Amino acid sequence: AEVSDKPQYLEVYGRLKNLYTYEPTGDPEDLLGHGWMTAEFHVERVFSGPRPPRVITVRYFGHTFIQDKEKLRLKLRPGEDGVYLLCAPTGSVGIQCP
């Protein structure tokens, strides 16, 4: 079997818990103040991809924190450091995933 270099994307459902870390891009042209934020994601269901641990660390790009009151369905890409990157919806700013 051939080994693929492509990341194994995950589509999961669960609850996000923000860690309230914010790393700004430092771009003086960015009036909204986009940056990287980190959260814990409590996985309740896996729709596709390999099963991750029940609690994983995720990073996402934006200008505000995602509300962590509701359960979410997310598409994630594994990062090299064990942190999953949140895929942005098509047409949005952030990590684009197929």
MARBA-3410 file (N, C-alpha, C, O; in Angstrom, 1 decimal):
98
0.8,-1.2,0.0,0.0,0.0,0.0,0.9,1.2,0.0,2.0,1.3,0.6 ~ 0.4,2.3,-0.7,1.1,3.5,-0.8,0.8,4.4,0.4,-0.4,4.5,0.8 ~ 1.8,5.1,0.9,1.6,6.0,2.1,1.4,7.4,1.5,2.1,7.8,0.6 ~ 0.3,8.0,2.0,0.0,9.4,1.5,0.6,10.4,2.4,0.6,10.3,3.7 ~ 1.1,11.5,1.8,1.6,12.7,2.6,0.4,13.6,3.0,0.6,14.6,3.7
-0.8,13.3,2.5,-1.9,14.2,2.7,-2.4,14.1,4.2,-2.4,12.9,4.7 ~ -2.7,15.2,4.8,-3.2,15.0,6.2,-4.5,14.3,6.3,-5.3,14.3,5.3 ~ -4.8,13.6,7.4,-6.1,12.9,7.6,-7.0,13.9,8.2,-7.0,14.1,9.4 ~ -7.9,14.5,7.4,-8.9,15.4,7.9,-9.9,14.7,8.8,-10.2,13.5,8.6 ~ -10.4,15.4,9.8,-11.4,14.9,10.7,-12.7,15.8,10.6,-12.6,17.0,10.4
-13.8,15.1,10.6,-15.0,15.9,10.8,-15.7,15.4,12.1,-16.0,14.2,12.2 ~ -15.8,16.3,13.1,-16.2,15.9,14.4,-17.3,16.8,14.9,-17.6,17.8,14.4 ~ -18.0,16.3,16.0,-19.0,17.0,16.7,-18.7,17.0,18.1,-18.3,16.0,18.7 ~ -18.9,18.1,18.8,-18.7,18.2,20.2,-18.8,19.6,20.7,-19.4,20.5,20.1 ~ -18.1,19.8,21.8,-18.1,21.2,22.5,-16.7,21.8,22.5,-15.8,21.1,22.9
-16.7,23.0,22.2,-15.4,23.8,22.2,-15.3,24.6,23.5,-16.3,25.1,24.0 ~ -14.1,24.6,24.1,-13.9,25.3,25.3,-12.7,26.2,25.1,-11.5,25.7,25.0 ~ -12.9,27.5,24.9,-11.8,28.4,24.6,-10.8,28.5,25.8,-11.2,28.5,26.9 ~ -9.6,28.6,25.4,-8.5,28.8,26.4,-8.1,30.3,26.5,-7.3,30.6,27.3 ~ -8.7,31.1,25.7,-8.6,32.6,25.7,-7.1,33.0,25.5,-6.7,33.9,26.1
-6.4,32.3,24.6,-5.1,32.7,24.1,-5.3,33.4,22.8,-6.2,32.9,22.0 ~ -4.6,34.4,22.5,-4.7,35.2,21.3,-3.3,35.6,20.8,-2.6,36.3,21.5 ~ -3.0,35.2,19.6,-1.7,35.6,19.0,-2.0,36.4,17.8,-2.4,35.9,16.8 ~ -1.8,37.8,17.9,-2.1,38.6,16.8,-1.2,38.4,15.6,-0.1,37.9,15.8 ~ -1.7,38.7,14.4,-0.8,38.6,13.2,0.2,39.7,13.1,1.2,39.5,12.5
-0.1,40.8,13.8,0.8,42.0,13.7,0.8,42.8,12.4,1.6,43.6,12.2 ~ -0.2,42.5,11.6,-0.4,43.2,10.4,-1.0,44.6,10.6,-2.2,44.6,11.0 ~ -0.3,45.7,10.4,-0.9,47.0,10.6,-2.1,47.3,9.7,-2.9,48.2,10.0 ~ -2.2,46.6,8.6,-3.3,46.8,7.6,-4.6,46.1,8.0,-5.6,46.3,7.5 ~ -4.5,45.2,9.0,-5.6,44.4,9.5,-6.4,45.2,10.5,-6.1,45.2,11.7
-7.5,45.8,10.1,-8.3,46.7,11.0,-9.1,45.9,12.0,-9.4,46.4,13.0 ~ -9.4,44.6,11.6,-10.2,43.8,12.5,-9.4,43.1,13.6,-10.0,42.6,14.6 ~ -8.1,43.0,13.4,-7.2,42.4,14.4,-7.3,40.9,14.4,-7.5,40.3,15.4 ~ -7.1,40.2,13.2,-7.1,38.8,13.1,-5.9,38.2,13.9,-4.9,38.8,14.0 ~ -6.1,37.0,14.4,-5.1,36.3,15.1,-5.4,34.8,15.3,-6.5,34.4,14.9
-4.5,34.1,15.9,-4.7,32.7,16.2,-5.2,32.5,17.6,-4.6,33.1,18.6 ~ -6.2,31.7,17.8,-6.7,31.4,19.1,-6.7,29.9,19.4,-6.7,29.1,18.4 ~ -6.6,29.5,20.6,-6.5,28.1,21.0,-7.7,27.7,21.9,-8.1,28.5,22.7 ~ -8.1,26.4,21.7,-9.2,25.9,22.5,-9.1,24.4,22.7,-8.3,23.8,22.0 ~ -9.8,23.9,23.7,-10.0,22.5,23.8,-11.2,22.1,23.1,-12.2,22.8,23.1
-11.2,21.0,22.4,-12.5,20.5,21.8,-12.8,19.1,22.4,-11.9,18.2,22.3 ~ -14.0,19.0,23.0,-14.4,17.7,23.6,-15.2,16.9,22.5,-16.4,17.3,22.2 ~ -14.6,15.9,21.9,-15.2,15.1,20.8,-16.2,14.2,21.4,-16.0,13.4,22.2 ~ -17.4,14.3,20.8,-18.5,13.4,21.1,-18.8,12.5,20.0,-19.3,11.3,20.3 ~ -18.6,12.9,18.8,-18.9,12.0,17.6,-17.9,12.3,16.5,-17.5,13.5,16.3
-17.4,11.3,15.8,-16.6,11.4,14.6,-17.3,11.0,13.4,-17.8,9.9,13.3 ~ -17.4,11.9,12.4,-18.2,11.6,11.2,-17.2,11.1,10.1,-17.6,10.2,9.4 ~ -16.0,11.5,10.1,-15.0,11.0,9.2,-13.6,11.2,9.7,-13.3,12.1,10.5 ~ -12.7,10.4,9.3,-11.3,10.4,9.7,-11.0,9.5,10.8,-11.9,8.9,11.4 ~ -9.7,9.5,11.2,-9.3,8.6,12.3,-9.8,9.2,13.7,-9.9,10.4,13.8
-10.2,8.3,14.6,-10.7,8.7,15.9,-9.6,9.3,16.7,-8.6,8.7,17.0 ~ -9.8,10.6,17.1,-8.8,11.3,18.0,-9.1,11.0,19.4,-10.2,10.4,19.7 ~ -8.3,11.5,20.4,-8.6,11.4,21.8,-9.9,12.1,22.1,-10.4,12.9,21.3 ~ -10.5,11.9,23.2,-11.8,12.5,23.6,-11.7,14.0,23.7,-12.6,14.8,23.4 ~ -10.5,14.5,24.1,-10.3,16.0,24.3,-9.0,16.3,23.5,-7.9,15.7,23.7
-9.1,17.2,22.5,-8.0,17.6,21.7,-7.8,19.1,21.7,-8.8,19.8,22.1 ~ -6.6,19.6,21.4,-6.4,21.0,21.3,-6.5,21.4,19.9,-6.0,20.8,19.0 ~ -7.3,22.5,19.7,-7.5,23.1,18.3,-7.0,24.5,18.3,-7.1,25.2,19.3 ~ -6.6,24.9,17.1,-6.2,26.4,16.9,-7.1,26.8,15.7,-7.3,26.1,14.8 ~ -7.5,28.1,15.8,-8.3,28.7,14.7,-7.9,30.1,14.5,-7.3,30.8,15.4
-8.2,30.6,13.3,-7.8,31.9,12.9,-9.1,32.8,12.8,-10.1,32.3,12.2 ~ -9.1,34.0,13.4,-10.2,34.8,13.3,-10.0,36.1,14.0,-8.8,36.4,14.4 ~ -11.0,36.9,14.2,-10.9,38.2,14.9,-11.7,38.2,16.2,-11.6,39.2,17.0 ~ -12.4,37.1,16.4,-13.1,37.0,17.7,-13.1,35.5,18.1,-12.9,34.6,17.3 ~ -13.3,35.2,19.4,-13.4,33.9,19.8,-14.7,33.2,19.4,-15.7,33.9,19.4
-14.7,32.0,19.1,-15.9,31.2,18.7,-16.6,31.0,20.0,-16.1,30.7,21.1 ~ -17.9,31.3,20.0,-18.8,31.1,21.2,-18.7,29.6,21.6,-18.9,28.7,20.7 ~ -18.5,29.3,22.8,-18.4,27.9,23.3,-19.6,27.5,24.1,-19.5,26.6,24.9 ~ -20.8,28.1,23.8,-22.0,27.7,24.5,-22.7,26.5,23.8,-23.4,25.7,24.4 ~ -22.6,26.4,22.4,-23.3,25.4,21.6,-22.4,24.3,21.2,-21.2,24.6,21.1
-22.9,23.2,20.9,-22.1,22.1,20.3,-21.9,22.4,18.8,-22.8,23.0,18.2 ~ -20.8,22.0,18.3,-20.4,22.4,16.9,-20.0,21.1,16.2,-19.5,20.1,16.7 ~ -20.2,21.2,14.8,-19.6,20.2,13.9,-18.5,20.9,13.2,-18.7,22.0,12.6 ~ -17.2,20.4,13.3,-16.0,21.0,12.8,-15.3,20.1,11.9,-15.3,18.9,12.0 ~ -14.6,20.7,10.9,-13.6,20.0,10.1,-12.3,20.4,10.5,-12.0,21.6,10.6
-11.4,19.5,10.8,-10.1,19.7,11.4,-9.0,19.1,10.6,-9.2,18.1,9.9 ~ -7.8,19.7,10.6,-6.6,19.2,9.9,-5.6,19.0,11.0,-5.3,20.0,11.7 ~ -5.0,17.8,11.1,-3.9,17.7,12.1,-2.7,18.5,11.8,-2.3,18.6,10.7 ~ -2.2,19.1,12.8,-0.9,19.9,12.7,0.2,19.0,13.1,0.1,17.9,13.6 ~ 1.4,19.5,12.7,2.6,18.7,13.0,2.9,18.6,14.5,3.6,17.7,14.9
2.4,19.5,15.3,2.7,19.6,16.7,1.6,18.9,17.6,1.6,19.0,18.8 ~ 0.7,18.1,16.9,-0.3,17.4,17.7,-1.6,18.3,17.9,-2.6,17.8,18.4 ~ -1.5,19.6,17.5,-2.7,20.5,17.6,-3.4,20.4,16.3,-2.8,20.5,15.3 ~ -4.7,20.3,16.4,-5.6,20.3,15.2,-5.9,21.7,14.8,-6.2,22.6,15.6 ~ -5.9,22.0,13.5,-6.2,23.3,12.9,-7.7,23.3,12.4,-8.0,22.4,11.7
-8.4,24.3,12.8,-9.8,24.4,12.4,-9.9,24.8,11.0,-9.4,25.9,10.6 ~ -10.6,24.1,10.1,-10.8,24.5,8.7,-11.8,25.6,8.6,-12.9,25.4,9.2 ~ -11.5,26.6,7.9,-12.5,27.7,7.7,-13.5,27.3,6.6,-13.2,26.6,5.7 ~ -14.7,27.8,6.7,-15.7,27.6,5.6,-15.2,28.2,4.3,-14.5,29.2,4.4 ~ -15.5,27.7,3.2,-15.1,28.2,1.9,-15.5,29.7,1.8,-16.6,30.1,2.1
-14.5,30.5,1.3,-14.7,31.9,1.2,-14.4,32.7,2.4,-14.4,33.9,2.4 ~ -14.1,32.0,3.5,-13.7,32.7,4.8,-12.2,32.8,4.9,-11.5,32.1,4.2 ~ -11.8,33.7,5.8,-10.4,33.8,6.1,-10.0,32.7,7.0,-10.7,32.4,8.0 ~ -8.8,32.1,6.8,-8.3,31.0,7.7,-7.8,29.9,6.9,-7.6,30.0,5.7 ~ -7.6,28.7,7.6,-7.1,27.5,7.0,-8.2,26.9,6.0,-9.3,26.6,6.4
-7.8,26.8,4.7,-8.7,26.2,3.8,-8.4,24.7,3.6,-7.3,24.4,3.4 ~ -9.4,23.9,3.7,-9.3,22.5,3.6,-10.2,22.0,2.5,-11.3,22.5,2.3 ~ -9.8,20.9,1.8,-10.6,20.4,0.7,-11.9,19.8,1.3,-12.7,19.3,0.5
END
